[in-house]
């Protein structure tokens, strides 16, 4: 993989807290609530969408790099 194609990870300010409360209408774990809340941050959402697309591409993405 070429390093110019790798996106830098989002940098959050020290002490950043995500106020994640599980959804009371559904069964939702604290971890799922935290992930859902983290994805509301635009930089994290963009980073994870890029990673997901790369993962879904499988070996084809790695061979093309």
C-alpha positions in Angstrom: 0.0 0.0 0.0 1.3 3.4 -0.9 1.5 5.8 2.0 0.1 8.7 -0.1 -3.3 6.9 -0.3 -3.5 6.4 3.5 -5.7 9.1 5.1 -4.5 10.5 8.5 -6.5 9.5 11.5 -8.7 12.2 13.0 -7.1 13.9 16.0 -9.5 14.7 18.8 -8.7 17.3 21.5 -7.3 15.8 24.8 -10.1 15.0 27.2 -12.8 14.7 24.5 -15.8 12.9 25.8 -18.7 11.5 23.9 -22.0 11.7 25.8 -23.3 8.3 24.7 -26.5 7.1 26.2 -28.0 3.8 25.1 -31.3 4.1 23.2 -34.1 3.2 25.6 -36.5 2.3 22.9 -34.2 -0.5 21.6 -31.8 -2.9 23.2 -28.5 -1.1 22.7 -25.2 -1.8 24.5 -23.0 1.0 25.8 -20.4 0.2 23.2 -22.9 0.5 20.3 -24.2 3.8 21.8 -20.6 5.1 21.9 -19.9 4.1 18.3 -23.1 5.7 17.2 -22.3 8.9 19.0 -18.7 8.9 17.7 -19.9 8.6 14.1 -21.8 11.9 14.6 -18.3 13.6 14.6 -17.7 14.5 10.9 -13.9 13.7 10.9 -14.5 10.2 12.5 -17.4 9.5 10.1 -15.3 10.4 7.0 -12.4 8.3 8.3 -14.6 5.3 9.0 -16.5 5.6 5.6 -13.1 5.5 3.8 -12.0 2.5 5.9 -15.2 0.7 5.2 -15.0 1.2 1.5 -11.4 0.0 1.4 -12.3 -3.1 3.5 -15.3 -3.8 1.1 -13.0 -3.6 -1.9 -10.9 -6.5 -0.4 -7.9 -7.7 -2.3 -8.7 -5.5 -5.3 -7.9 -2.3 -3.3 -4.6 -3.7 -2.0 -3.5 -4.9 -5.5 -4.2 -1.5 -7.0 -2.0 0.3 -4.4 
